[in-house]
Amino acid sequence: MGTIVVGYVPSPEGEAALDRAVDEAKLRGSSLLVVNSQRGGRTADYHEVALTNEQVQVIHDRLHAAGIEHDVRGLIRGKDPADDLVAIAEEESAEMIVIGLRRRTPVGKLIMGSNAQRILLDASCPVLAVKRAED
């Protein structure tokens, strides 16, 4: 069984990425590794960590109810989320990374989000970039 790594943030884009990763995991018979990475590091306060723990528990409960083999990692260690996702995908020999993308203005389209761009360029496995549904 392969592993799909999904970058998750509590946003419409993060939810879209998680939804698509769940679909891909079911389709491929893969396990899912959800990564919620925040810079935080030594400067993180208790509330930031507690919020992350709550998010991790909600995701865990959702995936457990869906019957998907999974692991959820909430990371606050001072690294860029892109670095964490690419490194974890390498360590796990992931078959795919799923990330959410925000819609951009015409000027913003010239430069994709720096984390998304780095993941797309640095990952050694395929990357599926997902946009949120239209409101």
N, CA, C and O atoms as CSV, one atom per row, in Angstrom:
chain,resi,resn,atom,element,x,y,z
A,1,MET,N,N,0.840,-1.174,0.000
A,1,MET,CA,C,0.000,0.000,0.000
A,1,MET,C,C,0.887,1.240,0.000
A,1,MET,O,O,1.839,1.337,0.775
A,2,GLY,N,N,0.565,2.181,-0.876
A,2,GLY,CA,C,1.305,3.428,-0.951
A,2,GLY,C,C,0.783,4.453,0.033
A,2,GLY,O,O,-0.199,4.227,0.740
A,3,THR,N,N,1.465,5.584,0.058
A,3,THR,CA,C,1.095,6.667,0.957
A,3,THR,C,C,0.920,7.948,0.165
A,3,THR,O,O,1.725,8.275,-0.708
A,4,ILE,N,N,-0.146,8.666,0.485
A,4,ILE,CA,C,-0.378,9.994,-0.070
A,4,ILE,C,C,-0.182,10.988,1.065
A,4,ILE,O,O,-0.766,10.836,2.137
A,5,VAL,N,N,0.640,12.005,0.829
A,5,VAL,CA,C,0.888,13.057,1.809
A,5,VAL,C,C,0.047,14.257,1.406
A,5,VAL,O,O,0.058,14.669,0.246
A,6,VAL,N,N,-0.683,14.817,2.366
A,6,VAL,CA,C,-1.485,16.002,2.088
A,6,VAL,C,C,-1.109,17.115,3.049
A,6,VAL,O,O,-1.059,16.920,4.263
A,7,GLY,N,N,-0.846,18.288,2.485
A,7,GLY,CA,C,-0.588,19.465,3.297
A,7,GLY,C,C,-1.912,20.081,3.693
A,7,GLY,O,O,-2.725,20.420,2.833
A,8,TYR,N,N,-2.133,20.226,4.985
A,8,TYR,CA,C,-3.418,20.723,5.466
A,8,TYR,C,C,-3.246,21.982,6.286
A,8,TYR,O,O,-2.401,22.048,7.179
A,9,VAL,N,N,-4.056,22.982,5.973
A,9,VAL,CA,C,-4.222,24.164,6.815
A,9,VAL,C,C,-5.724,24.365,6.978
A,9,VAL,O,O,-6.490,24.010,6.081
A,10,PRO,N,N,-6.161,24.927,8.106
A,10,PRO,CA,C,-7.601,25.106,8.319
A,10,PRO,C,C,-8.146,26.272,7.494
A,10,PRO,O,O,-8.342,27.374,8.007
A,11,SER,N,N,-8.382,26.014,6.230
A,11,SER,CA,C,-8.872,27.024,5.297
A,11,SER,C,C,-9.676,26.297,4.227
A,11,SER,O,O,-9.627,25.070,4.149
A,12,PRO,N,N,-10.408,27.027,3.408
A,12,PRO,CA,C,-11.121,26.353,2.312
A,12,PRO,C,C,-10.169,25.591,1.379
A,12,PRO,O,O,-10.516,24.527,0.867
A,13,GLU,N,N,-8.979,26.138,1.163
A,13,GLU,CA,C,-8.001,25.461,0.313
A,13,GLU,C,C,-7.495,24.179,0.977
A,13,GLU,O,O,-7.313,23.159,0.312
A,14,GLY,N,N,-7.270,24.238,2.278
A,14,GLY,CA,C,-6.840,23.053,3.014
A,14,GLY,C,C,-7.906,21.977,3.020
A,14,GLY,O,O,-7.601,20.792,2.882
A,15,GLU,N,N,-9.158,22.386,3.182
A,15,GLU,CA,C,-10.264,21.421,3.147
A,15,GLU,C,C,-10.389,20.781,1.771
A,15,GLU,O,O,-10.639,19.581,1.664
A,16,ALA,N,N,-10.216,21.582,0.712
A,16,ALA,CA,C,-10.272,21.045,-0.650
A,16,ALA,C,C,-9.157,20.026,-0.875
A,16,ALA,O,O,-9.381,18.985,-1.493
A,17,ALA,N,N,-7.957,20.324,-0.374
A,17,ALA,CA,C,-6.833,19.385,-0.512
A,17,ALA,C,C,-7.117,18.098,0.245
A,17,ALA,O,O,-6.864,17.008,-0.268
A,18,LEU,N,N,-7.643,18.212,1.464
A,18,LEU,CA,C,-7.948,17.012,2.249
A,18,LEU,C,C,-9.043,16.184,1.592
A,18,LEU,O,O,-8.942,14.959,1.534
A,19,ASP,N,N,-10.086,16.840,1.098
A,19,ASP,CA,C,-11.164,16.116,0.412
A,19,ASP,C,C,-10.622,15.335,-0.781
A,19,ASP,O,O,-10.959,14.166,-0.969
A,20,ARG,N,N,-9.784,15.982,-1.584
A,20,ARG,CA,C,-9.234,15.316,-2.775
A,20,ARG,C,C,-8.269,14.201,-2.392
A,20,ARG,O,O,-8.229,13.159,-3.045
A,21,ALA,N,N,-7.497,14.419,-1.341
A,21,ALA,CA,C,-6.576,13.373,-0.874
A,21,ALA,C,C,-7.351,12.151,-0.392
A,21,ALA,O,O,-6.928,11.019,-0.628
A,22,VAL,N,N,-8.479,12.366,0.280
A,22,VAL,CA,C,-9.327,11.252,0.716
A,22,VAL,C,C,-9.821,10.478,-0.513
A,22,VAL,O,O,-9.778,9.248,-0.535
A,23,ASP,N,N,-10.287,11.205,-1.530
A,23,ASP,CA,C,-10.743,10.554,-2.763
A,23,ASP,C,C,-9.626,9.738,-3.406
A,23,ASP,O,O,-9.846,8.604,-3.829
A,24,GLU,N,N,-8.428,10.316,-3.480
A,24,GLU,CA,C,-7.278,9.627,-4.082
A,24,GLU,C,C,-6.892,8.392,-3.275
A,24,GLU,O,O,-6.579,7.348,-3.847
A,25,ALA,N,N,-6.913,8.506,-1.946
A,25,ALA,CA,C,-6.561,7.364,-1.093
A,25,ALA,C,C,-7.542,6.220,-1.301
A,25,ALA,O,O,-7.134,5.062,-1.379
A,26,LYS,N,N,-8.828,6.532,-1.391
A,26,LYS,CA,C,-9.835,5.495,-1.636
A,26,LYS,C,C,-9.642,4.875,-3.011
A,26,LYS,O,O,-9.703,3.654,-3.156
A,27,LEU,N,N,-9.413,5.698,-4.008
A,27,LEU,CA,C,-9.225,5.240,-5.383
A,27,LEU,C,C,-8.012,4.317,-5.526
A,27,LEU,O,O,-8.081,3.299,-6.214
A,28,ARG,N,N,-6.919,4.670,-4.884
A,28,ARG,CA,C,-5.660,3.947,-5.023
A,28,ARG,C,C,-5.451,2.865,-3.958
A,28,ARG,O,O,-4.520,2.065,-4.060
A,29,GLY,N,N,-6.314,2.841,-2.941
A,29,GLY,CA,C,-6.096,1.919,-1.833
A,29,GLY,C,C,-4.870,2.307,-1.027
A,29,GLY,O,O,-4.149,1.444,-0.528
A,30,SER,N,N,-4.636,3.593,-0.900
A,30,SER,CA,C,-3.443,4.115,-0.223
A,30,SER,C,C,-3.786,4.597,1.180
A,30,SER,O,O,-4.943,4.857,1.507
A,31,SER,N,N,-2.757,4.705,1.987
A,31,SER,CA,C,-2.927,5.345,3.286
A,31,SER,C,C,-2.714,6.838,3.096
A,31,SER,O,O,-2.179,7.283,2.080
A,32,LEU,N,N,-3.139,7.593,4.079
A,32,LEU,CA,C,-3.056,9.039,4.002
A,32,LEU,C,C,-2.217,9.558,5.160
A,32,LEU,O,O,-2.397,9.149,6.307
A,33,LEU,N,N,-1.306,10.456,4.848
A,33,LEU,CA,C,-0.498,11.116,5.864
A,33,LEU,C,C,-0.792,12.608,5.764
A,33,LEU,O,O,-0.359,13.276,4.825
A,34,VAL,N,N,-1.530,13.121,6.742
A,34,VAL,CA,C,-1.930,14.528,6.760
A,34,VAL,C,C,-0.890,15.301,7.567
A,34,VAL,O,O,-0.584,14.949,8.706
A,35,VAL,N,N,-0.355,16.356,6.962
A,35,VAL,CA,C,0.672,17.162,7.623
A,35,VAL,C,C,0.168,18.589,7.771
A,35,VAL,O,O,-0.113,19.266,6.782
A,36,ASN,N,N,0.056,19.037,9.009
A,36,ASN,CA,C,-0.285,20.420,9.322
A,36,ASN,C,C,0.978,21.039,9.894
A,36,ASN,O,O,1.286,20.869,11.074
A,37,SER,N,N,1.705,21.757,9.053
A,37,SER,CA,C,2.991,22.329,9.447
A,37,SER,C,C,2.873,23.832,9.593
A,37,SER,O,O,2.380,24.522,8.700
A,38,GLN,N,N,3.336,24.336,10.745
A,38,GLN,CA,C,3.351,25.772,11.001
A,38,GLN,C,C,4.753,26.159,11.447
A,38,GLN,O,O,5.459,25.372,12.078
A,39,ARG,N,N,5.140,27.370,11.112
A,39,ARG,CA,C,6.480,27.831,11.483
A,39,ARG,C,C,6.701,27.794,12.986
A,39,ARG,O,O,7.600,27.096,13.455
A,40,GLY,N,N,5.915,28.519,13.742
A,40,GLY,CA,C,5.968,28.551,15.199
A,40,GLY,C,C,7.340,28.412,15.805
A,40,GLY,O,O,7.960,29.407,16.179
A,41,GLY,N,N,7.819,27.194,15.908
A,41,GLY,CA,C,9.117,26.932,16.503
A,41,GLY,C,C,9.180,27.346,17.950
A,41,GLY,O,O,8.219,27.152,18.694
A,42,ARG,N,N,10.280,27.903,18.355
A,42,ARG,CA,C,10.487,28.285,19.755
A,42,ARG,C,C,9.602,29.446,20.186
A,42,ARG,O,O,9.400,29.664,21.381
A,43,THR,N,N,9.072,30.191,19.220
A,43,THR,CA,C,8.255,31.341,19.569
A,43,THR,C,C,6.772,30.997,19.675
A,43,THR,O,O,5.966,31.884,19.959
A,44,ALA,N,N,6.383,29.734,19.454
A,44,ALA,CA,C,4.973,29.341,19.537
A,44,ALA,C,C,4.481,29.445,20.972
A,44,ALA,O,O,5.174,29.056,21.911
A,45,ASP,N,N,3.280,29.973,21.125
A,45,ASP,CA,C,2.723,30.022,22.469
A,45,ASP,C,C,1.743,28.861,22.662
A,45,ASP,O,O,1.421,28.147,21.713
A,46,TYR,N,N,1.280,28.685,23.882
A,46,TYR,CA,C,0.415,27.557,24.224
A,46,TYR,C,C,-0.841,27.522,23.361
A,46,TYR,O,O,-1.260,26.447,22.931
A,47,HIS,N,N,-1.448,28.677,23.099
A,47,HIS,CA,C,-2.696,28.720,22.339
A,47,HIS,C,C,-2.493,28.246,20.908
A,47,HIS,O,O,-3.356,27.567,20.352
A,48,GLU,N,N,-1.372,28.595,20.313
A,48,GLU,CA,C,-1.081,28.154,18.950
A,48,GLU,C,C,-0.941,26.629,18.920
A,48,GLU,O,O,-1.466,25.978,18.017
A,49,VAL,N,N,-0.248,26.068,19.882
A,49,VAL,CA,C,-0.070,24.617,19.943
A,49,VAL,C,C,-1.396,23.930,20.229
A,49,VAL,O,O,-1.708,22.919,19.600
A,50,ALA,N,N,-2.193,24.460,21.173
A,50,ALA,CA,C,-3.472,23.850,21.517
A,50,ALA,C,C,-4.400,23.838,20.315
A,50,ALA,O,O,-5.081,22.840,20.077
A,51,LEU,N,N,-4.443,24.926,19.549
A,51,LEU,CA,C,-5.286,24.982,18.365
A,51,LEU,C,C,-4.858,23.915,17.373
A,51,LEU,O,O,-5.707,23.253,16.776
A,52,THR,N,N,-3.588,23.739,17.189
A,52,THR,CA,C,-3.090,22.720,16.270
A,52,THR,C,C,-3.490,21.331,16.745
A,52,THR,O,O,-3.892,20.499,15.932
A,53,ASN,N,N,-3.390,21.067,18.023
A,53,ASN,CA,C,-3.799,19.762,18.546
A,53,ASN,C,C,-5.282,19.498,18.310
A,53,ASN,O,O,-5.673,18.372,18.003
A,54,GLU,N,N,-6.104,20.529,18.450
A,54,GLU,CA,C,-7.534,20.377,18.171
A,54,GLU,C,C,-7.770,20.060,16.702
A,54,GLU,O,O,-8.584,19.196,16.377
A,55,GLN,N,N,-7.073,20.745,15.821
A,55,GLN,CA,C,-7.214,20.499,14.388
A,55,GLN,C,C,-6.818,19.066,14.050
A,55,GLN,O,O,-7.492,18.390,13.273
A,56,VAL,N,N,-5.731,18.620,14.637
A,56,VAL,CA,C,-5.261,17.259,14.389
A,56,VAL,C,C,-6.306,16.240,14.831
A,56,VAL,O,O,-6.547,15.257,14.129
A,57,GLN,N,N,-6.920,16.463,15.974
A,57,GLN,CA,C,-7.924,15.517,16.474
A,57,GLN,C,C,-9.159,15.476,15.573
A,57,GLN,O,O,-9.698,14.401,15.312
A,58,VAL,N,N,-9.605,16.627,15.101
A,58,VAL,CA,C,-10.761,16.673,14.199
A,58,VAL,C,C,-10.471,15.896,12.915
A,58,VAL,O,O,-11.311,15.127,12.448
A,59,ILE,N,N,-9.297,16.096,12.355
A,59,ILE,CA,C,-8.922,15.384,11.132
A,59,ILE,C,C,-8.841,13.886,11.393
A,59,ILE,O,O,-9.349,13.086,10.608
A,60,HIS,N,N,-8.213,13.514,12.479
A,60,HIS,CA,C,-8.102,12.094,12.831
A,60,HIS,C,C,-9.482,11.458,12.926
A,60,HIS,O,O,-9.709,10.387,12.365
A,61,ASP,N,N,-10.395,12.098,13.622
A,61,ASP,CA,C,-11.746,11.562,13.785
A,61,ASP,C,C,-12.446,11.416,12.440
A,61,ASP,O,O,-13.110,10.413,12.177
A,62,ARG,N,N,-12.293,12.414,11.605
A,62,ARG,CA,C,-12.925,12.378,10.270
A,62,ARG,C,C,-12.401,11.221,9.421
A,62,ARG,O,O,-13.185,10.508,8.795
A,63,LEU,N,N,-11.098,11.032,9.396
A,63,LEU,CA,C,-10.513,9.967,8.582
A,63,LEU,C,C,-10.799,8.591,9.166
A,63,LEU,O,O,-10.995,7.627,8.426
A,64,HIS,N,N,-10.824,8.500,10.476
A,64,HIS,CA,C,-11.173,7.238,11.130
A,64,HIS,C,C,-12.603,6.835,10.756
A,64,HIS,O,O,-12.867,5.675,10.440
A,65,ALA,N,N,-13.515,7.801,10.795
A,65,ALA,CA,C,-14.913,7.529,10.437
A,65,ALA,C,C,-15.045,7.114,8.972
A,65,ALA,O,O,-15.934,6.339,8.623
A,66,ALA,N,N,-14.157,7.631,8.114
A,66,ALA,CA,C,-14.184,7.279,6.689
A,66,ALA,C,C,-13.518,5.936,6.419
A,66,ALA,O,O,-13.580,5.426,5.300
A,67,GLY,N,N,-12.881,5.362,7.434
A,67,GLY,CA,C,-12.244,4.058,7.274
A,67,GLY,C,C,-10.939,4.087,6.497
A,67,GLY,O,O,-10.554,3.087,5.892
A,68,ILE,N,N,-10.257,5.223,6.509
A,68,ILE,CA,C,-8.998,5.360,5.782
A,68,ILE,C,C,-7.830,5.187,6.739
A,68,ILE,O,O,-7.763,5.842,7.779
A,69,GLU,N,N,-6.914,4.301,6.377
A,69,GLU,CA,C,-5.693,4.165,7.175
A,69,GLU,C,C,-4.948,5.488,7.077
A,69,GLU,O,O,-4.745,6.007,5.979
A,70,HIS,N,N,-4.542,6.034,8.211
A,70,HIS,CA,C,-3.961,7.370,8.179
A,70,HIS,C,C,-3.063,7.647,9.374
A,70,HIS,O,O,-3.042,6.923,10.370
A,71,ASP,N,N,-2.331,8.725,9.217
A,71,ASP,CA,C,-1.553,9.306,10.295
A,71,ASP,C,C,-1.718,10.808,10.142
A,71,ASP,O,O,-1.798,11.318,9.024
A,72,VAL,N,N,-1.767,11.508,11.245
A,72,VAL,CA,C,-1.904,12.965,11.225
A,72,VAL,C,C,-0.755,13.544,12.035
A,72,VAL,O,O,-0.533,13.159,13.183
A,73,ARG,N,N,-0.033,14.468,11.430
A,73,ARG,CA,C,1.084,15.103,12.118
A,73,ARG,C,C,0.882,16.601,12.167
A,73,ARG,O,O,0.754,17.259,11.135
A,74,GLY,N,N,0.855,17.129,13.366
A,74,GLY,CA,C,0.805,18.572,13.575
A,74,GLY,C,C,2.193,19.025,13.978
A,74,GLY,O,O,2.677,18.679,15.056
A,75,LEU,N,N,2.832,19.795,13.117
A,75,LEU,CA,C,4.228,20.182,13.356
A,75,LEU,C,C,4.347,21.683,13.580
A,75,LEU,O,O,3.882,22.485,12.770
A,76,ILE,N,N,4.969,22.043,14.676
A,76,ILE,CA,C,5.338,23.433,14.930
A,76,ILE,C,C,6.791,23.382,15.377
A,76,ILE,O,O,7.090,23.191,16.556
A,77,ARG,N,N,7.683,23.555,14.415
A,77,ARG,CA,C,9.100,23.413,14.758
A,77,ARG,C,C,10.012,24.409,14.058
A,77,ARG,O,O,11.229,24.227,14.015
A,78,GLY,N,N,9.423,25.451,13.518
A,78,GLY,CA,C,10.247,26.506,12.950
A,78,GLY,C,C,10.652,26.317,11.504
A,78,GLY,O,O,11.386,27.145,10.966
A,79,LYS,N,N,10.202,25.261,10.858
A,79,LYS,CA,C,10.553,25.021,9.462
A,79,LYS,C,C,9.453,25.544,8.550
A,79,LYS,O,O,8.305,25.694,8.966
A,80,ASP,N,N,9.816,25.818,7.308
A,80,ASP,CA,C,8.811,26.173,6.316
A,80,ASP,C,C,7.937,24.960,6.041
A,80,ASP,O,O,8.442,23.838,5.988
A,81,PRO,N,N,6.626,25.164,5.865
A,81,PRO,CA,C,5.753,24.040,5.532
A,81,PRO,C,C,6.213,23.292,4.276
A,81,PRO,O,O,6.095,22.068,4.212
A,82,ALA,N,N,6.726,24.002,3.296
A,82,ALA,CA,C,7.206,23.338,2.077
A,82,ALA,C,C,8.332,22.366,2.399
A,82,ALA,O,O,8.353,21.247,1.885
A,83,ASP,N,N,9.265,22.784,3.243
A,83,ASP,CA,C,10.373,21.898,3.628
A,83,ASP,C,C,9.857,20.653,4.330
A,83,ASP,O,O,10.304,19.540,4.052
A,84,ASP,N,N,8.901,20.851,5.255
A,84,ASP,CA,C,8.336,19.703,5.969
A,84,ASP,C,C,7.650,18.731,5.013
A,84,ASP,O,O,7.886,17.525,5.085
A,85,LEU,N,N,6.807,19.240,4.121
A,85,LEU,CA,C,6.072,18.350,3.215
A,85,LEU,C,C,7.002,17.567,2.295
A,85,LEU,O,O,6.840,16.358,2.126
A,86,VAL,N,N,7.963,18.246,1.709
A,86,VAL,CA,C,8.890,17.571,0.798
A,86,VAL,C,C,9.721,16.536,1.554
A,86,VAL,O,O,9.912,15.424,1.062
A,87,ALA,N,N,10.214,16.882,2.733
A,87,ALA,CA,C,11.031,15.950,3.518
A,87,ALA,C,C,10.213,14.727,3.954
A,87,ALA,O,O,10.690,13.596,3.863
A,88,ILE,N,N,9.004,14.952,4.418
A,88,ILE,CA,C,8.167,13.836,4.864
A,88,ILE,C,C,7.802,12.939,3.686
A,88,ILE,O,O,7.805,11.716,3.819
A,89,ALA,N,N,7.490,13.528,2.542
A,89,ALA,CA,C,7.186,12.730,1.350
A,89,ALA,C,C,8.377,11.856,0.968
A,89,ALA,O,O,8.206,10.700,0.580
A,90,GLU,N,N,9.576,12.408,1.077
A,90,GLU,CA,C,10.800,11.634,0.793
A,90,GLU,C,C,10.956,10.489,1.792
A,90,GLU,O,O,11.182,9.342,1.407
A,91,GLU,N,N,10.832,10.815,3.083
A,91,GLU,CA,C,11.002,9.806,4.137
A,91,GLU,C,C,10.009,8.658,3.990
A,91,GLU,O,O,10.346,7.502,4.246
A,92,GLU,N,N,8.786,8.980,3.576
A,92,GLU,CA,C,7.717,7.988,3.481
A,92,GLU,C,C,7.622,7.342,2.105
A,92,GLU,O,O,6.765,6.486,1.884
A,93,SER,N,N,8.490,7.737,1.179
A,93,SER,CA,C,8.413,7.272,-0.217
A,93,SER,C,C,6.992,7.448,-0.751
A,93,SER,O,O,6.417,6.530,-1.337
A,94,ALA,N,N,6.444,8.629,-0.542
A,94,ALA,CA,C,5.062,8.921,-0.930
A,94,ALA,C,C,4.867,8.776,-2.425
A,94,ALA,O,O,5.761,9.068,-3.219
A,95,GLU,N,N,3.688,8.321,-2.791
A,95,GLU,CA,C,3.367,8.224,-4.208
A,95,GLU,C,C,2.829,9.540,-4.749
A,95,GLU,O,O,2.776,9.743,-5.962
A,96,MET,N,N,2.428,10.437,-3.846
A,96,MET,CA,C,1.852,11.711,-4.269
A,96,MET,C,C,1.781,12.665,-3.082
A,96,MET,O,O,1.670,12.249,-1.929
A,97,ILE,N,N,1.850,13.969,-3.401
A,97,ILE,CA,C,1.573,15.024,-2.428
A,97,ILE,C,C,0.357,15.786,-2.959
A,97,ILE,O,O,0.275,16.078,-4.152
A,98,VAL,N,N,-0.586,16.106,-2.065
A,98,VAL,CA,C,-1.744,16.912,-2.435
A,98,VAL,C,C,-1.692,18.212,-1.639
A,98,VAL,O,O,-1.554,18.196,-0.416
A,99,ILE,N,N,-1.803,19.327,-2.339
A,99,ILE,CA,C,-1.792,20.642,-1.698
A,99,ILE,C,C,-2.957,21.478,-2.221
A,99,ILE,O,O,-3.455,21.246,-3.323
A,100,GLY,N,N,-3.383,22.443,-1.427
A,100,GLY,CA,C,-4.415,23.383,-1.846
A,100,GLY,C,C,-3.780,24.665,-2.333
A,100,GLY,O,O,-2.755,25.101,-1.809
A,101,LEU,N,N,-4.395,25.271,-3.344
A,101,LEU,CA,C,-3.920,26.549,-3.878
A,101,LEU,C,C,-4.987,27.607,-3.716
A,101,LEU,O,O,-6.175,27.340,-3.896
A,102,ARG,N,N,-4.555,28.818,-3.372
A,102,ARG,CA,C,-5.475,29.956,-3.311
A,102,ARG,C,C,-5.620,30.553,-4.696
A,102,ARG,O,O,-4.710,30.480,-5.522
A,103,ARG,N,N,-6.768,31.140,-4.933
A,103,ARG,CA,C,-6.964,31.887,-6.182
A,103,ARG,C,C,-6.134,33.161,-6.089
A,103,ARG,O,O,-5.962,33.726,-5.009
A,104,ARG,N,N,-5.635,33.596,-7.209
A,104,ARG,CA,C,-4.749,34.764,-7.236
A,104,ARG,C,C,-5.305,35.857,-8.143
A,104,ARG,O,O,-6.086,35.594,-9.058
A,105,THR,N,N,-4.886,37.078,-7.868
A,105,THR,CA,C,-5.197,38.192,-8.752
A,105,THR,C,C,-4.352,38.037,-10.017
A,105,THR,O,O,-3.422,37.230,-10.030
A,106,PRO,N,N,-4.651,38.790,-11.084
A,106,PRO,CA,C,-3.815,38.684,-12.293
A,106,PRO,C,C,-2.329,38.902,-12.013
A,106,PRO,O,O,-1.481,38.198,-12.561
A,107,VAL,N,N,-2.016,39.879,-11.157
A,107,VAL,CA,C,-0.608,40.108,-10.818
A,107,VAL,C,C,-0.078,38.950,-9.982
A,107,VAL,O,O,1.044,38.489,-10.192
A,108,GLY,N,N,-0.884,38.481,-9.035
A,108,GLY,CA,C,-0.477,37.371,-8.184
A,108,GLY,C,C,-0.241,36.085,-8.946
A,108,GLY,O,O,0.499,35.215,-8.487
A,109,LYS,N,N,-0.866,35.956,-10.116
A,109,LYS,CA,C,-0.684,34.752,-10.919
A,109,LYS,C,C,0.730,34.648,-11.478
A,109,LYS,O,O,1.188,33.559,-11.826
A,110,LEU,N,N,1.413,35.772,-11.562
A,110,LEU,CA,C,2.798,35.738,-12.027
A,110,LEU,C,C,3.688,34.980,-11.050
A,110,LEU,O,O,4.666,34.345,-11.443
A,111,ILE,N,N,3.330,35.059,-9.767
A,111,ILE,CA,C,4.111,34.386,-8.738
A,111,ILE,C,C,3.168,33.533,-7.924
A,111,ILE,O,O,2.337,34.049,-7.176
A,112,MET,N,N,3.297,32.229,-8.068
A,112,MET,CA,C,2.495,31.307,-7.274
A,112,MET,C,C,2.943,31.431,-5.821
A,112,MET,O,O,4.040,31.927,-5.564
A,113,GLY,N,N,2.139,31.001,-4.882
A,113,GLY,CA,C,2.541,31.011,-3.486
A,113,GLY,C,C,3.896,30.340,-3.320
A,113,GLY,O,O,4.161,29.311,-3.943
A,114,SER,N,N,4.746,30.908,-2.495
A,114,SER,CA,C,6.111,30.404,-2.389
A,114,SER,C,C,6.161,28.959,-1.892
A,114,SER,O,O,6.972,28.173,-2.382
A,115,ASN,N,N,5.299,28.588,-0.915
A,115,ASN,CA,C,5.302,27.198,-0.453
A,115,ASN,C,C,4.856,26.260,-1.557
A,115,ASN,O,O,5.487,25.228,-1.784
A,116,ALA,N,N,3.784,26.598,-2.243
A,116,ALA,CA,C,3.289,25.751,-3.328
A,116,ALA,C,C,4.338,25.602,-4.425
A,116,ALA,O,O,4.571,24.503,-4.928
A,117,GLN,N,N,4.953,26.694,-4.784
A,117,GLN,CA,C,5.963,26.658,-5.833
A,117,GLN,C,C,7.142,25.771,-5.429
A,117,GLN,O,O,7.631,24.982,-6.237
A,118,ARG,N,N,7.588,25.896,-4.213
A,118,ARG,CA,C,8.720,25.089,-3.755
A,118,ARG,C,C,8.364,23.612,-3.714
A,118,ARG,O,O,9.187,22.767,-4.066
A,119,ILE,N,N,7.141,23.289,-3.286
A,119,ILE,CA,C,6.724,21.889,-3.254
A,119,ILE,C,C,6.693,21.339,-4.670
A,119,ILE,O,O,7.217,20.255,-4.926
A,120,LEU,N,N,6.083,22.075,-5.593
A,120,LEU,CA,C,6.003,21.618,-6.984
A,120,LEU,C,C,7.384,21.398,-7.595
A,120,LEU,O,O,7.591,20.443,-8.342
A,121,LEU,N,N,8.317,22.274,-7.279
A,121,LEU,CA,C,9.644,22.181,-7.871
A,121,LEU,C,C,10.563,21.182,-7.169
A,121,LEU,O,O,11.409,20.564,-7.816
A,122,ASP,N,N,10.408,21.016,-5.857
A,122,ASP,CA,C,11.361,20.213,-5.096
A,122,ASP,C,C,10.932,18.777,-4.822
A,122,ASP,O,O,11.776,17.933,-4.522
A,123,ALA,N,N,9.649,18.488,-4.919
A,123,ALA,CA,C,9.181,17.133,-4.595
A,123,ALA,C,C,9.658,16.134,-5.640
A,123,ALA,O,O,9.710,16.432,-6.833
A,124,SER,N,N,10.004,14.945,-5.166
A,124,SER,CA,C,10.455,13.893,-6.082
A,124,SER,C,C,9.301,13.005,-6.551
A,124,SER,O,O,9.500,12.100,-7.362
A,125,CYS,N,N,8.099,13.264,-6.042
A,125,CYS,CA,C,6.916,12.505,-6.460
A,125,CYS,C,C,5.929,13.481,-7.108
A,125,CYS,O,O,6.104,14.696,-7.009
A,126,PRO,N,N,4.900,12.958,-7.766
A,126,PRO,CA,C,3.896,13.856,-8.346
A,126,PRO,C,C,3.215,14.701,-7.277
A,126,PRO,O,O,3.044,14.265,-6.138
A,127,VAL,N,N,2.829,15.916,-7.660
A,127,VAL,CA,C,2.128,16.832,-6.766
A,127,VAL,C,C,0.795,17.198,-7.424
A,127,VAL,O,O,0.755,17.631,-8.576
A,128,LEU,N,N,-0.282,17.017,-6.680
A,128,LEU,CA,C,-1.606,17.393,-7.146
A,128,LEU,C,C,-2.001,18.679,-6.437
A,128,LEU,O,O,-2.157,18.697,-5.216
A,129,ALA,N,N,-2.163,19.756,-7.202
A,129,ALA,CA,C,-2.548,21.054,-6.648
A,129,ALA,C,C,-4.045,21.235,-6.870
A,129,ALA,O,O,-4.532,21.133,-7.996
A,130,VAL,N,N,-4.768,21.506,-5.786
A,130,VAL,CA,C,-6.226,21.553,-5.803
A,130,VAL,C,C,-6.701,22.961,-5.452
A,130,VAL,O,O,-6.196,23.574,-4.512
A,131,LYS,N,N,-7.672,23.471,-6.208
A,131,LYS,CA,C,-8.293,24.751,-5.880
A,131,LYS,C,C,-9.589,24.487,-5.125
A,131,LYS,O,O,-10.235,23.457,-5.322
A,132,ARG,N,N,-9.957,25.411,-4.274
A,132,ARG,CA,C,-11.219,25.269,-3.552
A,132,ARG,C,C,-12.383,25.481,-4.520
A,132,ARG,O,O,-12.222,26.067,-5.590
A,133,ALA,N,N,-13.542,24.997,-4.124
A,133,ALA,CA,C,-14.739,25.171,-4.930
A,133,ALA,C,C,-15.124,26.640,-4.968
A,133,ALA,O,O,-14.850,27.377,-4.021
A,134,GLU,N,N,-15.744,27.066,-6.031
A,134,GLU,CA,C,-16.248,28.446,-6.142
A,134,GLU,C,C,-17.311,28.666,-5.085
A,134,GLU,O,O,-18.088,27.763,-4.778
A,135,ASP,N,N,-17.345,29.866,-4.529
A,135,ASP,CA,C,-18.377,30.202,-3.537
A,135,ASP,C,C,-19.714,30.444,-4.198
A,135,ASP,O,O,-20.696,30.738,-3.516
